[in-house]
Amino acid sequence: MGCFVFATKVKSYAKVNLSLNILGQKDGYHLIDSVAASVDIWDTVCAKPRSDRLINVYMHGLGSENIPPERNNAVKAGEAFVSAFGTKGADIDIYKDIPIGAGLGGSSADAAGVLNVLAKLYKMKDRAALKALADTLGSDTGYMLTGGFARMTGRGERVRPVACKRRLYMLLFLPKEGVSAAECYRAYDDSPDPLRQDSENMVKALAAGDFGAAAASVYNALGEPAARLSDGVKEALSAAASFNPSAYAVTGSGSGVFALFEGEALCRWAKSRYKGKLRTRVVKTVMPKDAKVSRLASPYALTEEEIERAKGE
């Protein structure tokens, strides 16, 4: 994998939803309460400045070359950056390693990566303005700008960093086919979870370094709808359960499933003994550099009182 000579480069990390709860709908959008964490899979985004205002994006790997430019969020992000901040354009290469359609945030990671690399290239330091722009591109793109452990509320655009005292290890099970997020939310609406759990227990468990409590708080309201829509998700959930992990769940709207274990050795043990046909990958949570320097809550973060009000809507 190589970038342009004299190019600026950033890593944009995948995420796993440790909890994902649906609180209702507002203005045509689903309201969520989710705790997400970055894991050590990333796309590499390289940018070389142009003398004009054009944005050219070249995708590499995992079939990403076939994404039409008009449907590529990375292209939209680059064009939005130039328009918003009045900079010159760039030639951008994106080297994919985040599986596509797996609920790991690959598309949002690419959009966020483009925003981050252009901000670095053109020395744009207004992170609040960058976050506001990211929110126009996708519900979790703002979170993906920094990553790390965070709680997302509203449509996902309200982001608050979450303290975590330990690294988490997971084995991913990755079906070939993805799940449409829109279809998954519609399937949830057809049969919503009456429990309407929240993520407060997960937040407290992570802050305390209580692995058992964190494992007990793993939950995804979209897991059951995703399994109804996809045989691959059903197979992945069954495979994950067969190793008796501390917890397992769909991430995002699928199709990826993670099995949470107490350590890396157990993850590798399960991976070595899995005889099915799904792709598997051992991952661990990471704290990206941007998350380390952005520990103050976003200006778009909810207060605890606002979270409580959102639950009642």
C-alpha positions in Angstrom: 0.0 0.0 0.0 1.5 3.3 -1.1 0.4 6.9 -1.1 1.3 9.7 -3.4 4.8 11.2 -3.0 4.4 14.2 -0.7 0.9 13.2 0.2 -0.8 13.7 3.5 -2.1 10.5 5.1 -4.5 9.6 7.9 -6.0 6.3 9.3 -9.7 6.1 9.6 -10.8 3.4 12.0 -13.7 0.9 12.0 -16.2 0.9 14.9 -18.2 -1.7 16.8 -21.5 -0.8 18.4 -21.3 -2.3 21.9 -24.9 -1.1 22.6 -27.4 0.2 20.1 -30.9 1.2 21.4 -33.7 2.9 19.5 -35.6 5.5 21.4 -38.2 6.5 18.8 -38.4 8.7 15.8 -38.4 12.4 15.1 -38.6 14.4 11.9 -38.3 11.2 9.9 -35.1 9.9 11.6 -34.7 7.2 14.2 -33.4 8.4 17.6 -30.6 6.1 18.9 -28.6 5.7 22.1 -25.5 3.8 21.3 -22.0 3.2 22.8 -19.4 2.6 20.0 -15.7 1.8 20.1 -13.0 2.0 17.5 -11.3 -1.2 16.6 -7.9 -1.9 15.0 -9.1 -2.1 11.4 -8.7 1.0 9.3 -8.8 2.5 5.9 -5.8 4.6 4.8 -6.7 7.9 3.2 -4.0 9.8 1.3 -4.4 13.3 -0.3 -2.3 15.4 -2.6 -3.2 19.0 -3.1 -4.4 20.3 -6.5 -4.1 23.8 -8.0 -7.8 23.8 -8.8 -10.9 23.0 -6.7 -11.5 19.5 -8.1 -11.8 16.4 -5.8 -10.8 13.1 -7.3 -11.2 9.9 -5.2 -9.5 6.7 -6.2 -10.7 3.6 -4.3 -8.5 0.5 -3.8 -9.5 -2.9 -2.4 -12.5 -5.0 -1.3 -14.4 -4.2 -4.5 -14.6 -0.5 -3.6 -13.4 0.3 -7.1 -16.9 -0.4 -8.2 -18.6 2.2 -6.0 -20.1 4.9 -8.4 -18.6 8.4 -7.6 -22.1 9.8 -7.2 -22.8 7.3 -4.4 -19.4 7.5 -2.7 -19.6 9.4 0.6 -15.9 10.0 0.4 -16.4 12.1 -2.8 -19.3 13.9 -1.2 -17.1 14.7 1.8 -14.3 16.1 -0.3 -16.6 18.3 -2.3 -18.4 19.5 0.8 -15.1 20.4 2.5 -13.9 22.5 -0.5 -17.3 24.3 -0.7 -17.5 24.9 3.0 -13.9 26.1 3.7 -12.9 27.6 0.3 -9.8 25.5 -0.1 -8.3 24.0 -3.2 -9.1 20.5 -4.2 -7.1 17.2 -3.9 -6.4 13.9 -5.5 -7.3 11.3 -2.8 -6.5 7.6 -2.6 -8.4 5.4 -0.2 -7.0 1.9 0.6 -9.8 -0.2 2.0 -9.4 -2.7 4.8 -12.7 -2.1 6.6 -15.1 -4.8 5.3 -18.0 -3.3 3.3 -21.6 -3.7 4.5 -20.6 -5.2 7.8 -21.9 -2.6 10.2 -18.3 -1.5 11.0 -18.8 2.1 9.6 -16.7 1.8 6.5 -18.5 4.4 4.4 -18.6 6.9 7.3 -15.0 6.1 8.1 -14.0 7.1 4.5 -16.1 10.3 4.6 -14.5 11.2 8.0 -11.1 10.2 6.7 -11.4 12.6 3.8 -12.5 15.4 6.1 -9.6 14.7 8.4 -7.0 14.4 5.7 -8.1 17.6 4.0 -8.1 19.4 7.3 -4.6 18.3 7.8 -3.6 19.1 4.3 -5.0 22.6 4.4 -4.3 23.2 8.1 -7.9 23.7 9.0 -8.0 23.6 12.8 -11.7 24.4 13.5 -12.8 21.0 14.8 -16.3 22.2 15.7 -16.9 23.4 12.1 -15.5 20.1 10.8 -17.9 18.2 13.1 -20.8 20.3 11.9 -19.9 19.5 8.3 -19.5 15.8 9.0 -23.0 15.7 10.5 -24.5 16.8 7.2 -22.9 13.7 5.5 -24.2 11.0 7.7 -25.5 10.3 11.2 -22.3 8.7 12.5 -19.7 10.5 10.4 -19.2 13.1 13.2 -18.3 10.3 15.6 -16.0 8.7 13.1 -13.9 12.0 12.9 -12.4 11.1 16.2 -13.6 7.6 17.1 -12.6 6.0 20.4 -15.2 5.1 23.1 -18.2 7.3 22.8 -21.9 7.5 23.4 -24.0 8.7 20.4 -27.5 10.0 20.8 -30.1 11.9 18.7 -29.6 10.6 15.1 -26.1 9.7 16.1 -24.7 13.2 15.6 -24.6 14.0 19.3 -21.3 12.5 20.6 -19.9 12.3 24.1 -16.6 10.6 24.8 -16.9 7.7 27.2 -14.2 6.7 29.7 -12.9 3.1 29.4 -10.3 1.5 31.7 -9.6 -1.6 29.7 -9.1 -2.8 26.2 -11.7 -5.1 24.8 -11.0 -8.1 22.5 -13.5 -9.5 19.9 -13.8 -12.1 17.2 -15.7 -10.8 14.2 -17.8 -13.1 12.0 -18.3 -11.4 8.6 -20.9 -12.7 6.1 -20.3 -11.9 2.5 -23.6 -10.1 2.0 -24.4 -6.8 3.7 -27.7 -5.7 5.2 -29.5 -2.5 4.1 -29.6 -0.1 7.1 -32.9 1.3 5.8 -34.5 -2.1 5.4 -33.2 -3.1 8.9 -34.8 0.0 10.5 -38.1 -0.7 8.7 -38.0 -4.3 9.9 -37.4 -3.0 13.5 -40.4 -0.6 13.1 -42.6 -3.6 12.1 -41.7 -5.3 15.4 -40.1 -2.9 17.8 -38.4 -4.0 21.1 -40.8 -3.0 23.9 -37.9 -3.0 26.4 -36.3 0.1 24.9 -33.0 -0.4 26.8 -30.6 2.5 27.3 -26.8 2.6 27.3 -26.2 3.9 30.8 -25.2 0.6 32.2 -22.6 0.2 29.4 -21.2 3.6 30.1 -20.8 2.9 33.8 -19.3 -0.5 33.3 -16.6 0.8 30.9 -15.8 3.7 33.2 -15.4 1.3 36.1 -13.4 -1.2 34.1 -16.0 -3.9 35.0 -15.7 -6.4 32.1 -18.6 -8.6 33.4 -21.0 -5.7 33.6 -19.9 -4.4 30.2 -20.5 -7.9 28.7 -24.0 -8.0 30.4 -24.8 -4.6 28.8 -24.1 -5.7 25.2 -27.3 -5.2 23.2 -28.4 -4.2 19.7 -32.0 -3.5 19.0 -31.3 -4.1 15.3 -29.9 -7.5 15.8 -33.1 -9.4 15.5 -34.4 -7.5 12.5 -31.0 -8.0 10.8 -31.3 -11.7 11.4 -34.7 -11.8 9.9 -33.4 -10.1 6.8 -30.2 -12.1 6.3 -29.3 -15.8 6.6 -25.7 -14.7 6.8 -26.4 -12.8 10.0 -28.3 -15.8 11.4 -25.2 -18.0 10.6 -22.8 -15.4 12.2 -24.9 -15.2 15.4 -25.0 -19.0 15.7 -21.3 -19.3 15.1 -20.6 -16.6 17.7 -22.8 -18.3 20.3 -21.2 -21.7 19.7 -18.0 -20.5 21.4 -19.8 -19.4 24.6 -18.3 -15.8 24.6 -18.9 -13.3 27.3 -21.3 -11.6 24.9 -22.1 -11.4 21.3 -24.2 -9.2 19.0 -24.7 -7.7 15.6 -22.8 -4.4 15.1 -24.7 -1.5 13.5 -27.4 -2.9 11.2 -25.2 -5.9 10.3 -24.1 -8.0 8.7 -21.1 -8.3 11.0 -21.3 -10.0 14.4 -18.8 -9.7 17.2 -18.1 -12.2 20.0 -16.6 -10.5 23.1 -14.0 -12.5 25.0 -12.0 -11.6 28.2 -8.7 -11.6 26.3 -7.0 -12.0 23.0 -6.0 -15.6 23.6 -9.6 -16.7 23.9 -10.4 -14.9 20.6 -7.6 -16.6 18.8 -8.7 -20.0 20.3 -12.2 -19.5 19.0 -10.9 -18.4 15.6 -8.6 -21.5 15.3 -11.5 -23.8 16.0 -14.1 -22.2 13.8 -14.7 -24.5 10.8 -17.4 -22.6 9.1 -17.3 -20.6 5.9 -17.6 -17.0 7.3 -14.6 -14.7 7.3 -13.3 -14.2 10.8 -11.0 -11.6 12.3 -9.6 -10.9 15.8 -9.8 -7.3 16.7 -9.2 -5.1 19.8 -10.4 -1.7 20.8 -8.1 1.3 20.1 -8.0 4.9 21.0 -7.2 6.9 17.8 -4.9 9.9 18.1 -7.7 12.3 17.2 -9.9 10.8 20.0 -7.0 11.4 22.5 -6.7 15.0 21.6 -10.5 15.6 21.6 -11.6 14.3 25.0 -13.7 17.4 25.7 -17.3 16.7 24.9 -18.5 17.8 21.5 -20.6 21.0 21.5 -23.3 18.8 20.0 -23.2 16.4 23.0 -26.4 15.8 25.0 -26.5 16.5 28.7 -27.7 13.8 30.9 -31.0 15.6 31.4 -31.5 15.8 27.6 -30.8 12.1 27.3 -33.6 11.4 29.9 -36.0 13.7 28.0 -35.1 11.8 24.7 -36.1 8.5 26.3 -39.5 9.8 27.0 -40.2 11.1 23.5 
